[in-house]
Structures are given as C-alpha cells and as structure tokens.
C-alpha cells in the first residue's frame, strides 16, 4: 500500500495505483499542503476549508484518474466526519473511509439515508460551485458558519 498526502501524489494516483495494491489519501495532510496552511497553527485554521469547491474538484479529478481502481483508495482523516461532506464523497465514488470509531454510527446513518443518485447529484452541484458559501447552501448547512470549520 501507499500513502498519498500531497497534491502531487494524488494527482499522480493512476501511476501510484499501478504499483500499490491500495492507496490511502491522508486528507488532513492533503488539505494543509493544498491550502499551504499548517494545521498546527490555529491562526491559519480559517484556510483549511473543508467546504471549498476546489477540494471536491480535486477529489473528482482523482476519482476519474483512478477509474475502475477507485475502490482501492481509502480516504483517511477528518474530512468524511465533517457535517455534510460524506454524501459528496460518496457521490464522487469513494467507498472506503478511515474515521474515528465514535463517528461510525452517525456516518452509517447518514450514508443509509441518502441514495447513490442523490449523492451523485449533490457532488455534481458541489463541484460546480464557486464559493464555500455556495457549497454550504447546496449541502443545506447554515451559511453563517465561519472558519475554522474543524473546531
């Protein structure tokens, strides 16, 4: 297996999957390198935006590059646990997630409460959004939310 935690690695996912049986994408590290904002500095937390449409367009690009091997990719980290995000990731084709054990019942309930077609339509809309506020609206979340979103 392999761990991909930078934009360069995830953008080369097709080649990586040619050499590894599976790939874990470290979403926390990926986001901090994508946004150039170290998550160990609270004052930079506002830049680690899990609702930025750019992030989902990156995940869509990775899924498309992986093609039939997408099932060999696991998303690791907090991203799937953040409110509203799991259905979008499912809509992009991701099916394997590493999450904190206490989150599993809620995430399982979330996943079972929405159809694949609804997830795909949601992901399409999110990837087409231009701003975080638009993504929050599409997800049906309060647009009054302000970063940092992890706290």
N, C-alpha and C positions, 0 to 999 in steps of 0.2 A: 504494500500500500504506500500511498504518498500523501503528504500534507501540502495543500496549496493555500497560502496566506497573503499573497500579494497579487495585485492586478496582472503583473506579467505572467505569473504562474497560472492564474485562472483563465487568462486569455489564450494560453497555450494548452488548454485542457485536452484537446483532441490528441496531441502528441503525448501528453502525460498518460492518458488512458491506454495508449499503445504499449506502454512499458509497465504499468501498475495494474494490479487486479482491482483496486479500488482507490478512490481519492477522497479525502476529507478536505472540505473547504472550511478553513478557520475564519468564520465570518467576523469575529471581533477584530482580529489582526487585519483581515482584508479591508474592513471599513476604516481602520486607523491609517492604513497606508493609502487607500483610495482618497481619503479626505485630507491626508497629511496633517493629522491631528492626533497626537499621542494621548491615548485614553487615561494615562496615568496622571495627566494634568487636568484637574477639574475645570479650570478656566477655558479649556478647549472643548469641553463636553458638548457645547452647542453645535460644533461642527460634525459630530458623529450622529448624523441624521438618518435613522432607520426608515424614514418616510420619504426620502429623496427619490424622485423617479429615476434618476441616473443609476442608482443602485440596482433597481429592478430591471432596467435595460441591460445592465452588465450581466445579471443573472440570466436574463433571457438569451443573451448572446452566448453565454457559457452552455446553457441547455441546448441551444441549436447546434453548437460545435460538437457537443458530446453525442448528439443524435441518439441512436439506439443504446448507447452505453451510459445514458443518463442515470440509469438505475444503479450504477456503480459509484455514484457520487453521493456523499453524505454531507449535509450542512451541519457544522459544529458551531456552538456558541449561542449567544443570547438572542440572535435575530428572530428565530422562529417563535420565541417565547413572548415577543413584544406584541401588544394588543393590535389585532387586525392584520398582522403580517403572514401568519401561517396559510390562510387561504390563497394569498397571492403566490406564495412559493409553490403550493400545490398546483395552482393554475399554470405555473411555468413548467411543471412536470417533475418537480422534486418530490421524492417519496421517503427519503431517509434523513432523519434528523437526530442529532445528539442534543438532548435538553436536560435540564435539571429534573430529577425524579419527581419533586413535588408538583411540577408543571404538567406532568403526563396526563392526569385525568382531565384537566381543563382543555389541553390541546386535543386530546382524543374526542372530547365532546364537541369542540369547535370543528374538527375535521369531519365528524359524522353528521353535523348539522347543515352541511352545505354540499351541493352536488359538484361533480367534476366540471360540468358545463358552467356552473355559476363561478367556480374558481377560475376557469379559463377566461371567462368574460371579464371578471374582476382584474385579472392580471393584464389583460389587453388594455383595459382602461387605465390602470396604474402606469403601465409602460408608456402610454400616450400622454400622460400628464406632464405639465411643465414645471410645477412647483410642489413643494411639500404640502402647502395648504390644499391644493387640488387633490393630492393623494389622500389626505385626511378626510376630505369631503367624500371622495369615492369610497373609502373604507367605512364611511358612516361614523367617523370619530369626530369629536369636538375640534373645531378649527382654532379654539382658544388655547390649545396645547402650545407650549413653548419649550424649546430645548433647554437643557439636555433632556432627552427622552428616556435615558436609562435610569434616571433617579425617580 
